[in-house]
């Protein structure tokens, strides 16, 4: 007798398809969240880099950190 804890891909089509669909939706949502976070981080780093290159001279590094929400070490690196 087969152990019911394991799926048989040849007979359990509905369950296998549902699991595959759920997995793909999870990947899609993770990719969407990662993309949003990447865009946000890139925007903040771009602002900080522009400031660091002298486009807004005279700003305090702490103010730059507050505006960009980047750590001081990251701003200093830029």
C-alpha positions in Angstrom: 0.0 0.0 0.0 1.3 3.4 -0.9 2.1 5.9 1.8 -0.5 8.7 1.7 2.0 11.3 2.9 3.6 11.4 -0.6 2.2 12.7 -3.8 2.2 10.7 -6.9 2.7 13.1 -9.8 1.0 10.6 -12.1 -2.3 10.4 -10.2 -2.4 13.5 -8.0 -2.7 16.0 -10.8 -5.0 18.5 -9.0 -2.8 18.7 -5.9 0.4 18.9 -7.9 -1.0 21.6 -10.2 -2.3 23.6 -7.2 1.1 23.3 -5.5 2.9 24.4 -8.7 0.5 27.4 -9.1 1.0 28.4 -5.5 4.7 28.2 -5.8 4.8 30.3 -9.0 2.5 32.9 -7.3 4.9 33.0 -4.4 7.9 33.5 -6.7 6.0 36.3 -8.5 5.1 38.1 -5.3 8.7 37.7 -4.0 10.1 39.1 -7.2 7.6 42.1 -7.1 8.6 42.9 -3.5 12.3 42.6 -4.3 12.0 44.9 -7.3 10.1 47.5 -5.3 12.8 47.4 -2.5 15.6 47.6 -5.1 14.0 50.6 -6.8 13.6 52.3 -3.4 17.2 51.6 -2.4 18.6 52.6 -5.8 16.7 55.9 -5.6 18.1 56.6 -2.1 21.6 55.7 -3.2 21.3 57.9 -6.3 20.3 60.9 -4.2 23.1 60.3 -1.8 25.6 59.9 -4.6 24.4 63.1 -6.2 24.8 64.9 -2.9 28.2 63.3 -2.3 29.4 64.5 -5.8 28.8 68.1 -4.8 25.4 68.8 -6.3 24.1 70.0 -2.9 27.3 71.2 -1.2 27.1 72.2 2.4 24.5 69.7 3.6 25.3 68.0 6.9 25.9 64.2 6.4 23.3 63.5 9.1 20.7 65.4 7.1 21.7 63.4 4.0 21.2 60.2 6.0 17.8 61.3 7.2 16.6 62.3 3.7 17.9 59.1 2.0 17.4 56.7 4.9 20.8 55.3 4.3 23.3 54.6 7.1 26.1 57.1 7.5 28.7 54.4 6.5 26.9 54.0 3.1 26.8 57.7 2.5 30.5 58.1 3.3 31.3 55.2 1.0 29.5 57.0 -1.8 
